[in-house]
Amino acid sequence: MNVSISGHHISVTEAMDKAVREKLEKVERHFDQIQSIKVILSLDNSGASDGGMKSHKAEAIMRVAGQEMFVQASEDDMYKAINDMADKLDRQVRKYKTRQERKKTQGAGRDGRYQDVTPAEIAPAV
């Protein structure tokens, strides 16, 4: 799994990098076919000038075969945002994996709701 972590208006410290990688290990445990994950940690200072709180945001774009998943989380603390982002991504991965397994068991073609009808059973159109 290829993980890239970058910062926007913030420098990514070793502690942040370690926290992100530890949280993403949980996601990888649930689904091992992940091609890449790009994490962007950012700081929004728009409300800080007038006494508002600084908003920390963690975004992740995960690529798996045939699909791209995006999650974002905003909190007043960067580590809370990282935890929320990882939890949301884990939820999406489990949902995706369940869908894939359901497709595999259902199979292609008809399911049990339909019956095969022979030509003799079809009433001729009048």
C-alpha positions as CSV (number, residue, x, y, z in Angstrom):
1,M,0.0,0.0,0.0
2,N,1.4,3.4,-1.1
3,V,0.7,6.1,1.5
4,S,1.5,9.8,0.8
5,I,1.0,12.4,3.5
6,S,1.1,16.1,2.8
7,G,0.3,19.3,4.6
8,H,-1.5,22.4,3.4
9,H,-0.8,25.5,5.4
10,I,0.8,23.2,8.0
11,S,4.0,21.3,8.3
12,V,3.5,17.6,8.9
13,T,5.4,16.5,12.0
14,E,6.8,13.0,12.7
15,A,4.1,12.5,15.3
16,M,1.3,13.4,12.8
17,D,2.9,11.1,10.2
18,K,3.0,8.3,12.7
19,A,-0.6,8.8,13.9
20,V,-1.9,8.7,10.3
21,R,0.1,5.6,9.4
22,E,-1.1,3.8,12.6
23,K,-4.7,4.6,11.9
24,L,-4.5,3.5,8.3
25,E,-3.1,0.1,9.4
26,K,-6.6,-0.6,10.7
27,V,-8.1,0.1,7.3
28,E,-5.5,-2.1,5.6
29,R,-6.4,-5.0,8.0
30,H,-10.0,-4.9,6.7
31,F,-9.1,-4.7,3.0
32,D,-5.8,-5.6,1.6
33,Q,-6.4,-4.7,-2.1
34,I,-5.7,-1.0,-1.6
35,Q,-3.6,0.6,-4.3
36,S,-2.8,3.9,-2.7
37,I,-3.9,6.4,-0.1
38,K,-3.2,10.1,-0.3
39,V,-3.7,12.0,3.0
40,I,-3.9,15.8,3.1
41,L,-3.7,17.5,6.5
42,S,-4.7,21.2,6.4
43,L,-5.3,24.2,8.7
44,D,-8.0,26.7,8.0
45,N,-7.3,30.0,9.7
46,S,-10.3,31.9,8.2
47,G,-12.1,32.2,11.5
48,A,-9.0,32.8,13.7
49,S,-8.6,36.5,13.0
50,D,-11.9,37.5,14.6
51,G,-11.5,35.3,17.6
52,G,-12.9,32.1,16.1
53,M,-11.4,28.6,16.4
54,K,-8.8,27.3,14.0
55,S,-10.1,24.4,12.0
56,H,-7.9,21.3,11.4
57,K,-8.9,19.2,8.5
58,A,-7.8,15.7,7.4
59,E,-8.7,14.4,4.0
60,A,-8.0,11.0,2.4
61,I,-8.3,9.8,-1.2
62,M,-8.0,6.0,-1.4
63,R,-7.8,4.1,-4.7
64,V,-8.8,0.5,-5.0
65,A,-9.4,-1.5,-8.1
66,G,-12.1,0.3,-10.1
67,Q,-13.0,2.9,-7.5
68,E,-11.8,6.0,-5.6
69,M,-13.0,6.8,-2.1
70,F,-12.9,10.2,-0.5
71,V,-13.3,11.2,3.1
72,Q,-12.7,14.3,5.1
73,A,-13.0,15.3,8.8
74,S,-12.8,18.7,10.5
75,E,-12.1,19.2,14.2
76,D,-10.5,21.7,16.5
77,D,-7.6,19.3,17.1
78,M,-5.6,17.7,14.3
79,Y,-5.4,14.3,16.0
80,K,-9.1,14.2,16.4
81,A,-9.5,15.0,12.7
82,I,-7.1,12.2,11.9
83,N,-9.0,9.7,14.0
84,D,-12.4,10.7,12.5
85,M,-10.9,10.5,9.0
86,A,-9.6,7.0,9.6
87,D,-12.9,5.9,11.1
88,K,-14.9,7.2,8.1
89,L,-12.5,5.6,5.7
90,D,-12.7,2.3,7.6
91,R,-16.5,2.4,7.4
92,Q,-16.4,3.0,3.6
93,V,-13.9,0.2,3.1
94,R,-16.1,-2.3,5.0
95,K,-19.1,-1.2,3.1
96,Y,-17.3,-1.6,-0.2
97,K,-16.0,-5.0,0.8
98,T,-19.5,-6.1,1.8
99,R,-20.8,-5.0,-1.6
100,Q,-18.1,-6.9,-3.4
101,E,-18.7,-10.1,-1.5
102,R,-22.5,-9.8,-2.1
103,K,-21.8,-9.5,-5.9
104,K,-19.6,-12.5,-5.7
105,T,-22.2,-14.7,-3.9
106,Q,-25.1,-13.4,-6.0
107,G,-23.4,-14.2,-9.3
108,A,-24.3,-13.2,-12.7
109,G,-27.7,-13.9,-14.4
110,R,-30.9,-14.8,-12.8
111,D,-31.5,-15.5,-9.2
112,G,-34.1,-17.7,-7.5
113,R,-37.0,-15.3,-8.1
114,Y,-37.5,-16.2,-11.7
115,Q,-38.7,-19.5,-13.2
116,D,-37.8,-21.0,-16.5
117,V,-40.8,-21.1,-18.8
118,T,-41.1,-23.6,-21.6
119,P,-42.6,-22.6,-25.0
120,A,-45.6,-24.9,-24.3
121,E,-46.6,-22.9,-21.2
122,I,-46.8,-19.6,-23.1
123,A,-50.3,-18.8,-24.2
124,P,-50.5,-17.8,-27.9
125,A,-51.3,-14.2,-28.6
126,V,-54.8,-13.8,-30.1
